Amino acid sequence: MIQRQCPECSSELVRARRIEQQPVPGITMLPVPGWRCSVCGQEFTTEQIRDSKRARTAAARARVS
């Protein structure tokens, strides 16, 4: 299983499940955070995690070059 790191504190992220947020006809829902930090409690969408990972990868490649 792939471990994901929190962009804020680098701790492990866990899957966030929100059962109480059911779609309601006629109401636009905000994206539900897909990940939650097990230490700092911040919540992130999958896209935020991807963007953070891409930035870290780019920074690591820049240091090697």
CHARMM-style PDB file with segment names, atoms N, HN, CA, C and O in Angstrom:
ATOM      1  N   MET     1       0.837  -1.181   0.000  1.00  0.00      PROA
ATOM      2  CA  MET     1       0.000   0.000   0.000  1.00  0.00      PROA
ATOM      3  C   MET     1       0.884   1.247   0.000  1.00  0.00      PROA
ATOM      4  O   MET     1       1.878   1.321   0.722  1.00  0.00      PROA
ATOM      5  N   ILE     2       0.509   2.205  -0.807  1.00  0.00      PROA
ATOM      6  HN  ILE     2      -0.299   2.146  -1.394  1.00  0.00      PROA
ATOM      7  CA  ILE     2       1.271   3.444  -0.908  1.00  0.00      PROA
ATOM      8  C   ILE     2       0.960   4.316   0.298  1.00  0.00      PROA
ATOM      9  O   ILE     2      -0.204   4.534   0.632  1.00  0.00      PROA
ATOM     10  N   GLN     3       2.008   4.814   0.949  1.00  0.00      PROA
ATOM     11  HN  GLN     3       2.954   4.637   0.677  1.00  0.00      PROA
ATOM     12  CA  GLN     3       1.803   5.747   2.049  1.00  0.00      PROA
ATOM     13  C   GLN     3       1.891   7.163   1.499  1.00  0.00      PROA
ATOM     14  O   GLN     3       2.770   7.479   0.697  1.00  0.00      PROA
ATOM     15  N   ARG     4       0.990   7.986   1.930  1.00  0.00      PROA
ATOM     16  HN  ARG     4       0.276   7.729   2.582  1.00  0.00      PROA
ATOM     17  CA  ARG     4       0.976   9.384   1.507  1.00  0.00      PROA
ATOM     18  C   ARG     4       1.350  10.248   2.691  1.00  0.00      PROA
ATOM     19  O   ARG     4       0.960   9.985   3.829  1.00  0.00      PROA
ATOM     20  N   GLN     5       2.126  11.299   2.394  1.00  0.00      PROA
ATOM     21  HN  GLN     5       2.443  11.513   1.470  1.00  0.00      PROA
ATOM     22  CA  GLN     5       2.595  12.192   3.449  1.00  0.00      PROA
ATOM     23  C   GLN     5       1.829  13.496   3.434  1.00  0.00      PROA
ATOM     24  O   GLN     5       1.452  14.003   2.377  1.00  0.00      PROA
ATOM     25  N   CYS     6       1.604  14.029   4.614  1.00  0.00      PROA
ATOM     26  HN  CYS     6       1.910  13.617   5.472  1.00  0.00      PROA
ATOM     27  CA  CYS     6       0.928  15.306   4.777  1.00  0.00      PROA
ATOM     28  C   CYS     6       1.815  16.421   4.225  1.00  0.00      PROA
ATOM     29  O   CYS     6       2.988  16.503   4.588  1.00  0.00      PROA
ATOM     30  N   PRO     7       1.278  17.283   3.352  1.00  0.00      PROA
ATOM     31  CA  PRO     7       2.056  18.408   2.833  1.00  0.00      PROA
ATOM     32  C   PRO     7       2.447  19.414   3.923  1.00  0.00      PROA
ATOM     33  O   PRO     7       3.407  20.166   3.750  1.00  0.00      PROA
ATOM     34  N   GLU     8       1.721  19.437   5.035  1.00  0.00      PROA
ATOM     35  HN  GLU     8       0.942  18.826   5.176  1.00  0.00      PROA
ATOM     36  CA  GLU     8       1.983  20.386   6.112  1.00  0.00      PROA
ATOM     37  C   GLU     8       3.047  19.893   7.085  1.00  0.00      PROA
ATOM     38  O   GLU     8       3.990  20.623   7.393  1.00  0.00      PROA
ATOM     39  N   CYS     9       2.904  18.648   7.576  1.00  0.00      PROA
ATOM     40  HN  CYS     9       2.138  18.056   7.326  1.00  0.00      PROA
ATOM     41  CA  CYS     9       3.810  18.183   8.633  1.00  0.00      PROA
ATOM     42  C   CYS     9       4.557  16.895   8.286  1.00  0.00      PROA
ATOM     43  O   CYS     9       5.316  16.388   9.113  1.00  0.00      PROA
ATOM     44  N   SER    10       4.360  16.358   7.088  1.00  0.00      PROA
ATOM     45  HN  SER    10       3.743  16.770   6.416  1.00  0.00      PROA
ATOM     46  CA  SER    10       5.020  15.150   6.595  1.00  0.00      PROA
ATOM     47  C   SER    10       4.655  13.876   7.354  1.00  0.00      PROA
ATOM     48  O   SER    10       5.364  12.875   7.250  1.00  0.00      PROA
ATOM     49  N   SER    11       3.568  13.899   8.111  1.00  0.00      PROA
ATOM     50  HN  SER    11       2.992  14.712   8.195  1.00  0.00      PROA
ATOM     51  CA  SER    11       3.094  12.692   8.790  1.00  0.00      PROA
ATOM     52  C   SER    11       2.246  11.871   7.822  1.00  0.00      PROA
ATOM     53  O   SER    11       1.991  12.292   6.694  1.00  0.00      PROA
ATOM     54  N   GLU    12       1.818  10.707   8.271  1.00  0.00      PROA
ATOM     55  HN  GLU    12       2.025  10.365   9.188  1.00  0.00      PROA
ATOM     56  CA  GLU    12       1.037   9.817   7.420  1.00  0.00      PROA
ATOM     57  C   GLU    12      -0.396  10.314   7.252  1.00  0.00      PROA
ATOM     58  O   GLU    12      -1.017  10.787   8.203  1.00  0.00      PROA
ATOM     59  N   LEU    13      -0.912  10.199   6.021  1.00  0.00      PROA
ATOM     60  HN  LEU    13      -0.407   9.815   5.248  1.00  0.00      PROA
ATOM     61  CA  LEU    13      -2.292  10.546   5.741  1.00  0.00      PROA
ATOM     62  C   LEU    13      -3.146   9.284   5.762  1.00  0.00      PROA
ATOM     63  O   LEU    13      -2.694   8.207   5.373  1.00  0.00      PROA
ATOM     64  N   VAL    14      -4.384   9.431   6.222  1.00  0.00      PROA
ATOM     65  HN  VAL    14      -4.751  10.305   6.538  1.00  0.00      PROA
ATOM     66  CA  VAL    14      -5.339   8.332   6.217  1.00  0.00      PROA
ATOM     67  C   VAL    14      -6.549   8.746   5.395  1.00  0.00      PROA
ATOM     68  O   VAL    14      -6.814   9.938   5.235  1.00  0.00      PROA
ATOM     69  N   ARG    15      -7.280   7.775   4.876  1.00  0.00      PROA
ATOM     70  HN  ARG    15      -7.065   6.807   5.007  1.00  0.00      PROA
ATOM     71  CA  ARG    15      -8.452   8.046   4.069  1.00  0.00      PROA
ATOM     72  C   ARG    15      -9.537   8.679   4.930  1.00  0.00      PROA
ATOM     73  O   ARG    15      -9.839   8.173   6.011  1.00  0.00      PROA
ATOM     74  N   ALA    16     -10.122   9.767   4.470  1.00  0.00      PROA
ATOM     75  HN  ALA    16      -9.877  10.178   3.591  1.00  0.00      PROA
ATOM     76  CA  ALA    16     -11.206  10.448   5.190  1.00  0.00      PROA
ATOM     77  C   ALA    16     -12.529  10.026   4.567  1.00  0.00      PROA
ATOM     78  O   ALA    16     -12.702  10.099   3.350  1.00  0.00      PROA
ATOM     79  N   ARG    17     -13.442   9.593   5.390  1.00  0.00      PROA
ATOM     80  HN  ARG    17     -13.301   9.534   6.378  1.00  0.00      PROA
ATOM     81  CA  ARG    17     -14.756   9.199   4.900  1.00  0.00      PROA
ATOM     82  C   ARG    17     -15.805  10.048   5.593  1.00  0.00      PROA
ATOM     83  O   ARG    17     -15.832  10.152   6.820  1.00  0.00      PROA
ATOM     84  N   ARG    18     -16.661  10.647   4.797  1.00  0.00      PROA
ATOM     85  HN  ARG    18     -16.639  10.563   3.801  1.00  0.00      PROA
ATOM     86  CA  ARG    18     -17.697  11.531   5.340  1.00  0.00      PROA
ATOM     87  C   ARG    18     -19.065  10.983   4.939  1.00  0.00      PROA
ATOM     88  O   ARG    18     -19.572  11.317   3.868  1.00  0.00      PROA
ATOM     89  N   ILE    19     -19.648  10.173   5.757  1.00  0.00      PROA
ATOM     90  HN  ILE    19     -19.236   9.902   6.627  1.00  0.00      PROA
ATOM     91  CA  ILE    19     -20.942   9.574   5.456  1.00  0.00      PROA
ATOM     92  C   ILE    19     -22.053  10.618   5.504  1.00  0.00      PROA
ATOM     93  O   ILE    19     -23.019  10.526   4.747  1.00  0.00      PROA
ATOM     94  N   GLU    20     -21.925  11.613   6.389  1.00  0.00      PROA
ATOM     95  HN  GLU    20     -21.140  11.687   7.004  1.00  0.00      PROA
ATOM     96  CA  GLU    20     -22.997  12.598   6.555  1.00  0.00      PROA
ATOM     97  C   GLU    20     -23.139  13.533   5.357  1.00  0.00      PROA
ATOM     98  O   GLU    20     -24.125  14.267   5.287  1.00  0.00      PROA
ATOM     99  N   GLN    21     -22.209  13.540   4.423  1.00  0.00      PROA
ATOM    100  HN  GLN    21     -21.408  12.944   4.480  1.00  0.00      PROA
ATOM    101  CA  GLN    21     -22.278  14.435   3.272  1.00  0.00      PROA
ATOM    102  C   GLN    21     -22.844  13.698   2.066  1.00  0.00      PROA
ATOM    103  O   GLN    21     -22.101  13.316   1.162  1.00  0.00      PROA
ATOM    104  N   GLN    22     -24.145  13.501   2.051  1.00  0.00      PROA
ATOM    105  HN  GLN    22     -24.749  13.812   2.786  1.00  0.00      PROA
ATOM    106  CA  GLN    22     -24.822  12.853   0.937  1.00  0.00      PROA
ATOM    107  C   GLN    22     -25.249  13.919  -0.069  1.00  0.00      PROA
ATOM    108  O   GLN    22     -25.635  15.020   0.325  1.00  0.00      PROA
ATOM    109  N   PRO    23     -25.184  13.604  -1.362  1.00  0.00      PROA
ATOM    110  CA  PRO    23     -25.610  14.590  -2.363  1.00  0.00      PROA
ATOM    111  C   PRO    23     -27.090  14.929  -2.220  1.00  0.00      PROA
ATOM    112  O   PRO    23     -27.928  14.050  -2.019  1.00  0.00      PROA
ATOM    113  N   VAL    24     -27.392  16.217  -2.329  1.00  0.00      PROA
ATOM    114  HN  VAL    24     -26.711  16.931  -2.492  1.00  0.00      PROA
ATOM    115  CA  VAL    24     -28.761  16.701  -2.238  1.00  0.00      PROA
ATOM    116  C   VAL    24     -29.119  17.294  -3.593  1.00  0.00      PROA
ATOM    117  O   VAL    24     -28.395  18.153  -4.096  1.00  0.00      PROA
ATOM    118  N   PRO    25     -30.226  16.852  -4.198  1.00  0.00      PROA
ATOM    119  CA  PRO    25     -30.612  17.389  -5.506  1.00  0.00      PROA
ATOM    120  C   PRO    25     -30.757  18.916  -5.462  1.00  0.00      PROA
ATOM    121  O   PRO    25     -31.406  19.465  -4.571  1.00  0.00      PROA
ATOM    122  N   GLY    26     -30.141  19.586  -6.439  1.00  0.00      PROA
ATOM    123  HN  GLY    26     -29.613  19.140  -7.162  1.00  0.00      PROA
ATOM    124  CA  GLY    26     -30.253  21.034  -6.541  1.00  0.00      PROA
ATOM    125  C   GLY    26     -29.235  21.820  -5.745  1.00  0.00      PROA
ATOM    126  O   GLY    26     -29.193  23.045  -5.854  1.00  0.00      PROA
ATOM    127  N   ILE    27     -28.409  21.156  -4.945  1.00  0.00      PROA
ATOM    128  HN  ILE    27     -28.444  20.160  -4.857  1.00  0.00      PROA
ATOM    129  CA  ILE    27     -27.399  21.847  -4.142  1.00  0.00      PROA
ATOM    130  C   ILE    27     -26.008  21.407  -4.624  1.00  0.00      PROA
ATOM    131  O   ILE    27     -25.708  20.215  -4.696  1.00  0.00      PROA
ATOM    132  N   THR    28     -25.180  22.387  -4.948  1.00  0.00      PROA
ATOM    133  HN  THR    28     -25.424  23.355  -4.889  1.00  0.00      PROA
ATOM    134  CA  THR    28     -23.822  22.092  -5.382  1.00  0.00      PROA
ATOM    135  C   THR    28     -22.964  21.763  -4.168  1.00  0.00      PROA
ATOM    136  O   THR    28     -22.888  22.540  -3.216  1.00  0.00      PROA
ATOM    137  N   MET    29     -22.324  20.612  -4.215  1.00  0.00      PROA
ATOM    138  HN  MET    29     -22.386  19.981  -4.988  1.00  0.00      PROA
ATOM    139  CA  MET    29     -21.476  20.172  -3.107  1.00  0.00      PROA
ATOM    140  C   MET    29     -20.027  20.573  -3.370  1.00  0.00      PROA
ATOM    141  O   MET    29     -19.559  20.542  -4.508  1.00  0.00      PROA
ATOM    142  N   LEU    30     -19.334  20.945  -2.317  1.00  0.00      PROA
ATOM    143  HN  LEU    30     -19.714  20.971  -1.392  1.00  0.00      PROA
ATOM    144  CA  LEU    30     -17.904  21.195  -2.411  1.00  0.00      PROA
ATOM    145  C   LEU    30     -17.179  19.863  -2.441  1.00  0.00      PROA
ATOM    146  O   LEU    30     -17.714  18.870  -1.947  1.00  0.00      PROA
ATOM    147  N   PRO    31     -15.963  19.805  -3.012  1.00  0.00      PROA
ATOM    148  CA  PRO    31     -15.227  18.548  -3.013  1.00  0.00      PROA
ATOM    149  C   PRO    31     -14.968  18.074  -1.585  1.00  0.00      PROA
ATOM    150  O   PRO    31     -14.537  18.845  -0.728  1.00  0.00      PROA
ATOM    151  N   VAL    32     -15.232  16.818  -1.352  1.00  0.00      PROA
ATOM    152  HN  VAL    32     -15.582  16.191  -2.048  1.00  0.00      PROA
ATOM    153  CA  VAL    32     -15.017  16.240  -0.029  1.00  0.00      PROA
ATOM    154  C   VAL    32     -13.541  15.880   0.104  1.00  0.00      PROA
ATOM    155  O   VAL    32     -12.983  15.222  -0.774  1.00  0.00      PROA
ATOM    156  N   PRO    33     -12.904  16.306   1.194  1.00  0.00      PROA
ATOM    157  CA  PRO    33     -11.506  15.912   1.370  1.00  0.00      PROA
ATOM    158  C   PRO    33     -11.383  14.402   1.359  1.00  0.00      PROA
ATOM    159  O   PRO    33     -12.161  13.702   2.006  1.00  0.00      PROA
ATOM    160  N   GLY    34     -10.407  13.903   0.625  1.00  0.00      PROA
ATOM    161  HN  GLY    34      -9.774  14.472   0.100  1.00  0.00      PROA
ATOM    162  CA  GLY    34     -10.226  12.466   0.522  1.00  0.00      PROA
ATOM    163  C   GLY    34      -9.201  11.931   1.496  1.00  0.00      PROA
ATOM    164  O   GLY    34      -9.135  10.722   1.719  1.00  0.00      PROA
ATOM    165  N   TRP    35      -8.395  12.810   2.084  1.00  0.00      PROA
ATOM    166  HN  TRP    35      -8.449  13.792   1.903  1.00  0.00      PROA
ATOM    167  CA  TRP    35      -7.320  12.395   2.972  1.00  0.00      PROA
ATOM    168  C   TRP    35      -7.260  13.292   4.193  1.00  0.00      PROA
ATOM    169  O   TRP    35      -7.539  14.488   4.110  1.00  0.00      PROA
ATOM    170  N   ARG    36      -6.895  12.712   5.329  1.00  0.00      PROA
ATOM    171  HN  ARG    36      -6.668  11.740   5.397  1.00  0.00      PROA
ATOM    172  CA  ARG    36      -6.769  13.457   6.579  1.00  0.00      PROA
ATOM    173  C   ARG    36      -5.449  13.071   7.233  1.00  0.00      PROA
ATOM    174  O   ARG    36      -5.068  11.900   7.237  1.00  0.00      PROA
ATOM    175  N   CYS    37      -4.753  14.064   7.786  1.00  0.00      PROA
ATOM    176  HN  CYS    37      -5.062  15.015   7.783  1.00  0.00      PROA
ATOM    177  CA  CYS    37      -3.484  13.811   8.466  1.00  0.00      PROA
ATOM    178  C   CYS    37      -3.762  13.192   9.832  1.00  0.00      PROA
ATOM    179  O   CYS    37      -4.625  13.660  10.575  1.00  0.00      PROA
ATOM    180  N   SER    38      -3.025  12.140  10.149  1.00  0.00      PROA
ATOM    181  HN  SER    38      -2.324  11.760   9.545  1.00  0.00      PROA
ATOM    182  CA  SER    38      -3.224  11.454  11.423  1.00  0.00      PROA
ATOM    183  C   SER    38      -2.615  12.219  12.594  1.00  0.00      PROA
ATOM    184  O   SER    38      -2.866  11.871  13.747  1.00  0.00      PROA
ATOM    185  N   VAL    39      -1.812  13.263  12.318  1.00  0.00      PROA
ATOM    186  HN  VAL    39      -1.608  13.545  11.381  1.00  0.00      PROA
ATOM    187  CA  VAL    39      -1.173  14.027  13.390  1.00  0.00      PROA
ATOM    188  C   VAL    39      -1.773  15.428  13.515  1.00  0.00      PROA
ATOM    189  O   VAL    39      -2.283  15.783  14.578  1.00  0.00      PROA
ATOM    190  N   CYS    40      -1.720  16.230  12.443  1.00  0.00      PROA
ATOM    191  HN  CYS    40      -1.306  15.941  11.580  1.00  0.00      PROA
ATOM    192  CA  CYS    40      -2.177  17.624  12.547  1.00  0.00      PROA
ATOM    193  C   CYS    40      -3.660  17.801  12.248  1.00  0.00      PROA
ATOM    194  O   CYS    40      -4.221  18.854  12.550  1.00  0.00      PROA
ATOM    195  N   GLY    41      -4.316  16.785  11.656  1.00  0.00      PROA
ATOM    196  HN  GLY    41      -3.861  15.929  11.410  1.00  0.00      PROA
ATOM    197  CA  GLY    41      -5.751  16.847  11.414  1.00  0.00      PROA
ATOM    198  C   GLY    41      -6.175  17.590  10.159  1.00  0.00      PROA
ATOM    199  O   GLY    41      -7.370  17.679   9.880  1.00  0.00      PROA
ATOM    200  N   GLN    42      -5.236  18.125   9.399  1.00  0.00      PROA
ATOM    201  HN  GLN    42      -4.265  18.052   9.626  1.00  0.00      PROA
ATOM    202  CA  GLN    42      -5.578  18.830   8.159  1.00  0.00      PROA
ATOM    203  C   GLN    42      -6.220  17.850   7.189  1.00  0.00      PROA
ATOM    204  O   GLN    42      -5.895  16.663   7.196  1.00  0.00      PROA
ATOM    205  N   GLU    43      -7.137  18.347   6.348  1.00  0.00      PROA
ATOM    206  HN  GLU    43      -7.400  19.312   6.342  1.00  0.00      PROA
ATOM    207  CA  GLU    43      -7.784  17.520   5.350  1.00  0.00      PROA
ATOM    208  C   GLU    43      -7.378  17.997   3.958  1.00  0.00      PROA
ATOM    209  O   GLU    43      -7.226  19.194   3.718  1.00  0.00      PROA
ATOM    210  N   PHE    44      -7.204  17.039   3.046  1.00  0.00      PROA
ATOM    211  HN  PHE    44      -7.328  16.066   3.241  1.00  0.00      PROA
ATOM    212  CA  PHE    44      -6.730  17.335   1.696  1.00  0.00      PROA
ATOM    213  C   PHE    44      -7.536  16.551   0.678  1.00  0.00      PROA
ATOM    214  O   PHE    44      -7.975  15.432   0.942  1.00  0.00      PROA
ATOM    215  N   THR    45      -7.725  17.154  -0.495  1.00  0.00      PROA
ATOM    216  HN  THR    45      -7.368  18.063  -0.710  1.00  0.00      PROA
ATOM    217  CA  THR    45      -8.331  16.424  -1.603  1.00  0.00      PROA
ATOM    218  C   THR    45      -7.224  15.627  -2.281  1.00  0.00      PROA
ATOM    219  O   THR    45      -6.039  15.887  -2.073  1.00  0.00      PROA
ATOM    220  N   THR    46      -7.620  14.671  -3.080  1.00  0.00      PROA
ATOM    221  HN  THR    46      -8.583  14.460  -3.249  1.00  0.00      PROA
ATOM    222  CA  THR    46      -6.646  13.862  -3.806  1.00  0.00      PROA
ATOM    223  C   THR    46      -5.794  14.743  -4.714  1.00  0.00      PROA
ATOM    224  O   THR    46      -4.592  14.516  -4.851  1.00  0.00      PROA
ATOM    225  N   GLU    47      -6.409  15.741  -5.330  1.00  0.00      PROA
ATOM    226  HN  GLU    47      -7.386  15.926  -5.218  1.00  0.00      PROA
ATOM    227  CA  GLU    47      -5.673  16.643  -6.228  1.00  0.00      PROA
ATOM    228  C   GLU    47      -4.614  17.445  -5.466  1.00  0.00      PROA
ATOM    229  O   GLU    47      -3.523  17.663  -5.992  1.00  0.00      PROA
ATOM    230  N   GLN    48      -4.907  17.883  -4.253  1.00  0.00      PROA
ATOM    231  HN  GLN    48      -5.794  17.705  -3.825  1.00  0.00      PROA
ATOM    232  CA  GLN    48      -3.914  18.606  -3.455  1.00  0.00      PROA
ATOM    233  C   GLN    48      -2.720  17.710  -3.140  1.00  0.00      PROA
ATOM    234  O   GLN    48      -1.580  18.173  -3.155  1.00  0.00      PROA
ATOM    235  N   ILE    49      -2.967  16.451  -2.860  1.00  0.00      PROA
ATOM    236  HN  ILE    49      -3.894  16.075  -2.848  1.00  0.00      PROA
ATOM    237  CA  ILE    49      -1.885  15.512  -2.559  1.00  0.00      PROA
ATOM    238  C   ILE    49      -1.032  15.296  -3.799  1.00  0.00      PROA
ATOM    239  O   ILE    49       0.196  15.260  -3.712  1.00  0.00      PROA
ATOM    240  N   ARG    50      -1.678  15.152  -4.958  1.00  0.00      PROA
ATOM    241  HN  ARG    50      -2.675  15.181  -5.029  1.00  0.00      PROA
ATOM    242  CA  ARG    50      -0.928  14.975  -6.212  1.00  0.00      PROA
ATOM    243  C   ARG    50      -0.048  16.186  -6.495  1.00  0.00      PROA
ATOM    244  O   ARG    50       1.124  16.035  -6.837  1.00  0.00      PROA
ATOM    245  N   ASP    51      -0.612  17.403  -6.352  1.00  0.00      PROA
ATOM    246  HN  ASP    51      -1.564  17.526  -6.074  1.00  0.00      PROA
ATOM    247  CA  ASP    51       0.156  18.628  -6.608  1.00  0.00      PROA
ATOM    248  C   ASP    51       1.359  18.721  -5.672  1.00  0.00      PROA
ATOM    249  O   ASP    51       2.451  19.097  -6.099  1.00  0.00      PROA
ATOM    250  N   SER    52       1.166  18.385  -4.412  1.00  0.00      PROA
ATOM    251  HN  SER    52       0.279  18.079  -4.066  1.00  0.00      PROA
ATOM    252  CA  SER    52       2.246  18.428  -3.432  1.00  0.00      PROA
ATOM    253  C   SER    52       3.346  17.437  -3.790  1.00  0.00      PROA
ATOM    254  O   SER    52       4.532  17.753  -3.691  1.00  0.00      PROA
ATOM    255  N   LYS    53       2.946  16.233  -4.207  1.00  0.00      PROA
ATOM    256  HN  LYS    53       1.983  15.976  -4.286  1.00  0.00      PROA
ATOM    257  CA  LYS    53       3.920  15.206  -4.572  1.00  0.00      PROA
ATOM    258  C   LYS    53       4.707  15.627  -5.817  1.00  0.00      PROA
ATOM    259  O   LYS    53       5.917  15.414  -5.890  1.00  0.00      PROA
ATOM    260  N   ARG    54       4.021  16.221  -6.787  1.00  0.00      PROA
ATOM    261  HN  ARG    54       3.038  16.394  -6.727  1.00  0.00      PROA
ATOM    262  CA  ARG    54       4.703  16.685  -8.003  1.00  0.00      PROA
ATOM    263  C   ARG    54       5.727  17.769  -7.673  1.00  0.00      PROA
ATOM    264  O   ARG    54       6.820  17.783  -8.238  1.00  0.00      PROA
ATOM    265  N   ALA    55       5.381  18.669  -6.768  1.00  0.00      PROA
ATOM    266  HN  ALA    55       4.493  18.658  -6.308  1.00  0.00      PROA
ATOM    267  CA  ALA    55       6.302  19.742  -6.384  1.00  0.00      PROA
ATOM    268  C   ALA    55       7.536  19.173  -5.682  1.00  0.00      PROA
ATOM    269  O   ALA    55       8.654  19.618  -5.941  1.00  0.00      PROA
ATOM    270  N   ARG    56       7.340  18.193  -4.795  1.00  0.00      PROA
ATOM    271  HN  ARG    56       6.431  17.831  -4.585  1.00  0.00      PROA
ATOM    272  CA  ARG    56       8.475  17.577  -4.100  1.00  0.00      PROA
ATOM    273  C   ARG    56       9.384  16.837  -5.080  1.00  0.00      PROA
ATOM    274  O   ARG    56      10.608  16.901  -4.967  1.00  0.00      PROA
ATOM    275  N   THR    57       8.777  16.129  -6.048  1.00  0.00      PROA
ATOM    276  HN  THR    57       7.782  16.077  -6.140  1.00  0.00      PROA
ATOM    277  CA  THR    57       9.552  15.394  -7.050  1.00  0.00      PROA
ATOM    278  C   THR    57      10.368  16.356  -7.908  1.00  0.00      PROA
ATOM    279  O   THR    57      11.535  16.090  -8.194  1.00  0.00      PROA
ATOM    280  N   ALA    58       9.772  17.463  -8.317  1.00  0.00      PROA
ATOM    281  HN  ALA    58       8.824  17.680  -8.085  1.00  0.00      PROA
ATOM    282  CA  ALA    58      10.465  18.463  -9.132  1.00  0.00      PROA
ATOM    283  C   ALA    58      11.625  19.076  -8.358  1.00  0.00      PROA
ATOM    284  O   ALA    58      12.698  19.296  -8.919  1.00  0.00      PROA
ATOM    285  N   ALA    59      11.415  19.352  -7.075  1.00  0.00      PROA
ATOM    286  HN  ALA    59      10.542  19.173  -6.620  1.00  0.00      PROA
ATOM    287  CA  ALA    59      12.471  19.935  -6.238  1.00  0.00      PROA
ATOM    288  C   ALA    59      13.631  18.948  -6.081  1.00  0.00      PROA
ATOM    289  O   ALA    59      14.794  19.351  -6.114  1.00  0.00      PROA
ATOM    290  N   ALA    60      13.327  17.677  -5.914  1.00  0.00      PROA
ATOM    291  HN  ALA    60      12.383  17.349  -5.888  1.00  0.00      PROA
ATOM    292  CA  ALA    60      14.376  16.661  -5.779  1.00  0.00      PROA
ATOM    293  C   ALA    60      15.182  16.529  -7.061  1.00  0.00      PROA
ATOM    294  O   ALA    60      16.403  16.377  -7.013  1.00  0.00      PROA
ATOM    295  N   ARG    61      14.513  16.585  -8.203  1.00  0.00      PROA
ATOM    296  HN  ARG    61      13.522  16.709  -8.241  1.00  0.00      PROA
ATOM    297  CA  ARG    61      15.213  16.500  -9.497  1.00  0.00      PROA
ATOM    298  C   ARG    61      16.098  17.718  -9.710  1.00  0.00      PROA
ATOM    299  O   ARG    61      17.194  17.597 -10.259  1.00  0.00      PROA
ATOM    300  N   ALA    62      15.638  18.891  -9.284  1.00  0.00      PROA
ATOM    301  HN  ALA    62      14.748  18.989  -8.839  1.00  0.00      PROA
ATOM    302  CA  ALA    62      16.423  20.118  -9.440  1.00  0.00      PROA
ATOM    303  C   ALA    62      17.697  20.061  -8.612  1.00  0.00      PROA
ATOM    304  O   ALA    62      18.737  20.567  -9.034  1.00  0.00      PROA
ATOM    305  N   ARG    63      17.622  19.441  -7.425  1.00  0.00      PROA
ATOM    306  HN  ARG    63      16.777  19.030  -7.082  1.00  0.00      PROA
ATOM    307  CA  ARG    63      18.814  19.326  -6.579  1.00  0.00      PROA
ATOM    308  C   ARG    63      19.847  18.390  -7.184  1.00  0.00      PROA
ATOM    309  O   ARG    63      21.048  18.620  -7.046  1.00  0.00      PROA
ATOM    310  N   VAL    64      19.388  17.331  -7.857  1.00  0.00      PROA
ATOM    311  HN  VAL    64      18.412  17.144  -7.969  1.00  0.00      PROA
ATOM    312  CA  VAL    64      20.287  16.348  -8.463  1.00  0.00      PROA
ATOM    313  C   VAL    64      20.997  16.932  -9.679  1.00  0.00      PROA
ATOM    314  O   VAL    64      22.161  16.621  -9.932  1.00  0.00      PROA
ATOM    315  N   SER    65      20.310  17.764 -10.419  1.00  0.00      PROA
ATOM    316  HN  SER    65      19.364  18.017 -10.214  1.00  0.00      PROA
ATOM    317  CA  SER    65      20.879  18.339 -11.658  1.00  0.00      PROA
ATOM    318  C   SER    65      21.984  19.305 -11.400  1.00  0.00      PROA
ATOM    319  OT1 SER    65      22.551  19.861 -12.341  1.00  0.00      PROA
TER     320      SER     65
END
